[in-house]
Amino acid sequence: MYSKSEASNIRKEFWTTFGMYMKPVKNAEQLTINWVNYKTGIRHIYFRMDATRRDATIAIEIKHPDAVSRALIYGQMESLKSYLEQVLEESWTWQREFYDEDGSSASRIFIQLEDVSVFNREHWPAIIFFKRTDY
């Protein structure tokens, strides 16, 4: 078991390492991207990446504060589900409602790599290259 400080340092080292691997991948305008906190440019829609002691997740989160608006946006995304699966060549998990670590309600579309830990350096390559393709 790690102390809070040790765990924080390991997470920081992981995300720094991840950033170094992803640095060559640019956005459509050939600018550097912060992949961990990728700004979609669409209010209340976020691209999230997370690595924990149990898994790694890549997600599209809809965090609109109004439940009706969030459901509408989710429905619009859901109408594109077959296209997304065709482009990604796989199925992702769709959650109309979930509660994040802060307890706020959101919707998300995600894929998860299980049985990996950010605290196990031997798992880092699997996490870092999880879903990565070179463009």
C-alpha positions as CSV (number, residue, x, y, z in Angstrom):
1,M,0.0,0.0,0.0
2,Y,1.3,3.5,-0.8
3,S,1.0,6.6,1.2
4,K,-1.0,9.5,-0.4
5,S,2.2,11.2,-1.3
6,E,3.7,8.1,-2.9
7,A,0.5,7.3,-4.8
8,S,0.4,10.9,-6.1
9,N,4.0,10.8,-7.3
10,I,3.4,7.5,-9.1
11,R,0.3,8.9,-10.8
12,K,2.2,12.0,-11.8
13,E,5.1,10.0,-13.2
14,F,2.7,7.8,-15.2
15,W,0.9,10.8,-16.7
16,T,4.2,12.5,-17.5
17,T,5.4,9.3,-19.2
18,F,2.0,9.1,-21.1
19,G,2.4,12.7,-22.2
20,M,5.9,12.0,-23.6
21,Y,4.6,9.0,-25.7
22,M,1.6,11.0,-27.0
23,K,3.5,14.3,-27.7
24,P,4.1,13.4,-31.4
25,V,0.3,13.0,-32.0
26,K,-1.1,16.4,-33.1
27,N,-4.7,17.6,-33.6
28,A,-6.2,18.5,-37.0
29,E,-4.4,21.8,-36.9
30,Q,-1.1,20.1,-36.2
31,L,-1.0,21.6,-32.6
32,T,0.0,19.8,-29.5
33,I,-2.8,18.1,-27.5
34,N,-3.3,17.6,-23.8
35,W,-4.7,14.1,-24.2
36,V,-5.6,13.6,-20.6
37,N,-7.8,16.7,-20.5
38,Y,-8.8,17.0,-24.2
39,K,-11.0,19.9,-24.9
40,T,-13.7,19.0,-27.4
41,G,-14.7,22.5,-28.1
42,I,-18.3,21.6,-27.3
43,R,-19.6,22.9,-24.0
44,H,-20.4,20.1,-21.4
45,I,-18.8,17.3,-23.5
46,Y,-15.4,16.0,-22.5
47,F,-13.0,13.4,-23.6
48,R,-11.6,11.7,-20.5
49,M,-8.8,9.3,-19.8
50,D,-8.2,7.7,-16.5
51,A,-5.9,5.0,-15.0
52,T,-6.5,3.5,-11.6
53,R,-5.3,0.7,-9.5
54,R,-7.8,-1.6,-11.3
55,D,-8.3,-0.4,-14.9
56,A,-7.8,2.2,-17.6
57,T,-10.7,4.0,-19.2
58,I,-11.2,6.2,-22.2
59,A,-14.6,8.0,-22.2
60,I,-16.7,10.7,-23.8
61,E,-18.6,12.3,-20.9
62,I,-21.7,14.5,-21.2
63,K,-21.8,16.7,-18.1
64,H,-24.6,19.1,-18.9
65,P,-26.0,20.4,-15.5
66,D,-29.6,20.2,-16.9
67,A,-30.8,16.6,-16.9
68,V,-33.2,17.2,-19.9
69,S,-30.4,18.8,-22.0
70,R,-28.0,16.0,-21.0
71,A,-30.5,13.4,-22.1
72,L,-31.1,15.2,-25.4
73,I,-27.3,15.3,-26.1
74,Y,-26.9,11.7,-25.1
75,G,-29.8,10.8,-27.5
76,Q,-28.1,12.7,-30.3
77,M,-24.9,10.8,-29.6
78,E,-26.8,7.5,-29.5
79,S,-28.2,8.2,-33.0
80,L,-24.5,8.0,-34.1
81,K,-23.8,4.8,-32.3
82,S,-23.5,2.6,-35.4
83,Y,-21.3,5.1,-37.1
84,L,-19.0,5.4,-34.1
85,E,-18.8,1.6,-33.9
86,Q,-18.0,1.4,-37.6
87,V,-15.2,4.0,-37.3
88,L,-13.7,2.5,-34.1
89,E,-14.3,-1.1,-35.3
90,E,-15.5,-2.0,-31.8
91,S,-18.4,-1.5,-29.4
92,W,-18.1,0.8,-26.4
93,T,-20.3,0.8,-23.3
94,W,-23.1,3.4,-23.2
95,Q,-24.3,4.7,-19.9
96,R,-27.3,7.1,-19.9
97,E,-26.6,8.0,-16.3
98,F,-23.8,7.6,-13.9
99,Y,-22.3,9.5,-11.0
100,D,-18.7,10.7,-11.1
101,E,-16.3,10.9,-8.2
102,D,-17.8,14.2,-7.2
103,G,-21.3,12.7,-7.1
104,S,-22.6,14.7,-10.0
105,S,-24.8,13.0,-12.6
106,A,-23.5,12.6,-16.2
107,S,-23.7,10.4,-19.2
108,R,-20.8,8.6,-20.8
109,I,-19.6,6.4,-23.6
110,F,-16.5,4.5,-22.7
111,I,-14.2,1.6,-23.2
112,Q,-12.2,0.0,-20.4
113,L,-9.0,-2.0,-20.1
114,E,-9.4,-4.2,-17.0
115,D,-6.8,-5.9,-14.8
116,V,-4.2,-3.2,-15.2
117,S,-2.9,-0.9,-12.5
118,V,-1.3,2.5,-12.7
119,F,0.8,1.5,-9.7
120,N,2.4,-1.4,-11.6
121,R,5.0,0.0,-13.9
122,E,4.9,-3.3,-15.9
123,H,1.3,-2.4,-16.9
124,W,2.2,1.1,-18.1
125,P,2.9,0.0,-21.8
126,A,-0.5,-1.7,-22.0
127,I,-2.2,1.4,-20.5
128,I,-0.3,3.9,-22.6
129,F,-0.9,2.0,-25.9
130,F,-4.5,1.2,-25.0
131,K,-6.5,2.4,-28.1
132,R,-3.5,4.4,-29.4
133,T,-3.1,4.4,-33.1
134,D,-0.6,6.5,-35.0
135,Y,-2.1,8.9,-37.4
